[in-house]
């Protein structure tokens, strides 16, 4: 796994997954506009831990979710 430096996330613009429900159920948020990485957190715990993925790894993950893993 590629290791990346922890970016400064103060003032990051977080957006909730389009699959989140209105009752505040299991929600994932990502922050856009952080060069080279995609920060991910649990919207129910905004002060909790944040995972930071390289853009390429996050794109592959989302692609697998939407199209299925390549075999």
Residue frames as qw, qx, qy, qz and C-alpha x, y, z in Angstrom:
[[0.000, 0.890, 0.457, 0.000, 0.00, 0.00, 0.00],
 [0.372, 0.518, -0.017, 0.770, 1.23, 3.44, -0.90],
 [0.382, -0.603, -0.449, 0.538, 1.84, 5.72, 2.08],
 [0.183, 0.712, 0.222, 0.640, 0.90, 9.38, 1.85],
 [0.198, 0.063, -0.425, 0.881, 1.59, 12.35, 4.09],
 [0.076, -0.659, -0.699, 0.267, -1.24, 13.51, 6.33],
 [0.155, 0.499, 0.250, 0.815, -2.67, 16.69, 4.76],
 [0.058, 0.136, 0.438, -0.887, -4.01, 19.62, 6.75],
 [0.083, -0.466, -0.822, -0.316, -7.78, 19.03, 6.78],
 [0.042, -0.537, -0.428, 0.726, -8.72, 22.18, 8.69],
 [0.309, 0.536, -0.048, -0.784, -11.34, 23.93, 6.61],
 [0.077, -0.021, 0.898, 0.433, -11.84, 20.94, 4.28],
 [0.587, 0.112, -0.067, -0.799, -15.14, 20.92, 2.41],
 [0.236, -0.023, 0.968, -0.084, -16.74, 17.57, 3.26],
 [0.607, 0.076, -0.278, -0.741, -19.58, 16.04, 1.26],
 [0.626, -0.087, 0.693, -0.348, -21.77, 13.15, 2.26],
 [0.170, -0.001, 0.913, 0.371, -22.24, 10.08, 0.10],
 [0.463, 0.004, -0.308, -0.831, -25.24, 10.27, -2.22],
 [0.580, -0.169, -0.781, -0.158, -26.25, 6.87, -0.80],
 [0.091, -0.039, -0.674, 0.732, -26.67, 8.28, 2.74],
 [0.182, -0.627, -0.727, -0.212, -30.17, 8.37, 4.10],
 [0.114, -0.689, -0.059, -0.713, -31.95, 11.39, 5.58],
 [0.738, -0.641, -0.154, -0.147, -32.08, 9.85, 9.07],
 [0.119, -0.820, 0.538, -0.154, -28.31, 10.08, 9.49],
 [0.990, -0.075, 0.115, -0.025, -27.69, 6.39, 8.95],
 [0.767, -0.252, 0.334, 0.488, -24.39, 4.84, 7.98],
 [0.383, 0.923, 0.047, -0.019, -22.77, 7.74, 6.14],
 [0.724, -0.104, 0.179, 0.658, -19.40, 8.25, 4.52],
 [0.150, 0.968, 0.031, -0.198, -18.04, 11.70, 3.80],
 [0.748, 0.127, 0.167, 0.630, -15.17, 12.62, 1.52],
 [0.100, -0.832, 0.014, 0.545, -13.31, 15.91, 1.20],
 [0.690, 0.605, 0.245, 0.312, -12.68, 17.24, -2.29],
 [0.225, 0.935, -0.095, 0.259, -9.88, 19.51, -3.40],
 [0.576, -0.693, 0.415, 0.127, -7.03, 18.07, -1.34],
 [0.486, 0.675, -0.508, -0.225, -4.18, 17.59, -3.86],
 [0.341, 0.411, -0.845, 0.010, -3.21, 13.96, -4.44],
 [0.056, -0.054, -0.934, 0.348, -5.43, 12.37, -1.78],
 [0.496, -0.436, -0.427, -0.617, -9.04, 11.66, -0.85],
 [0.089, -0.164, 0.727, -0.661, -9.80, 12.00, 2.88],
 [0.563, -0.318, -0.640, -0.416, -12.70, 9.81, 4.10],
 [0.068, -0.142, 0.693, -0.703, -14.53, 9.89, 7.44],
 [0.156, -0.487, -0.859, 0.028, -17.69, 8.73, 9.21],
 [0.093, -0.549, -0.190, -0.809, -20.21, 11.59, 9.13],
 [0.648, -0.659, -0.340, -0.174, -21.55, 10.56, 12.53],
 [0.710, -0.561, -0.014, 0.425, -18.07, 11.14, 14.02],
 [0.455, 0.852, -0.012, 0.259, -16.67, 14.23, 12.28],
 [0.179, -0.852, 0.458, -0.179, -14.02, 14.65, 14.98],
 [0.904, -0.213, 0.370, 0.028, -13.09, 10.98, 14.81],
 [0.517, -0.322, 0.595, 0.525, -10.41, 9.36, 12.68],
 [0.565, 0.710, -0.094, -0.409, -9.99, 10.17, 9.01],
 [0.787, 0.002, 0.507, 0.353, -8.62, 7.75, 6.44],
 [0.210, 0.797, -0.265, -0.501, -6.56, 9.29, 3.65],
 [0.817, 0.191, 0.507, 0.196, -6.25, 7.43, 0.34],
 [0.202, -0.293, 0.490, 0.796, -4.13, 8.25, -2.72],
 [0.528, 0.410, -0.037, -0.743, -6.41, 9.53, -5.51],
 [0.452, 0.298, -0.755, -0.371, -5.54, 6.56, -7.74],
 [0.089, -0.049, -0.962, 0.254, -6.43, 4.02, -5.01],
 [0.338, 0.358, 0.505, -0.709, -9.74, 5.76, -4.24],
 [0.520, 0.409, -0.317, -0.680, -10.64, 5.90, -7.93],
 [0.353, 0.160, -0.906, -0.167, -9.96, 2.15, -8.29],
 [0.082, 0.181, 0.848, -0.492, -12.09, 1.44, -5.20],
 [0.448, 0.427, 0.236, -0.749, -15.03, 3.48, -6.52],
 [0.476, 0.364, -0.595, -0.535, -14.67, 1.88, -9.95],
 [0.200, 0.029, -0.978, 0.058, -14.83, -1.60, -8.39],
 [0.241, 0.304, 0.670, -0.633, -17.94, -0.61, -6.46],
 [0.491, 0.503, 0.050, -0.709, -19.69, 0.62, -9.57],
 [0.644, 0.460, -0.466, -0.395, -18.52, -1.89, -12.18],
 [0.979, -0.182, 0.089, -0.024, -17.20, -4.85, -10.22],
 [0.417, -0.670, 0.530, 0.310, -13.58, -5.90, -9.82],
 [0.581, 0.590, -0.482, -0.286, -11.60, -6.78, -12.92],
 [0.900, -0.226, 0.372, -0.040, -10.77, -10.43, -13.19]]
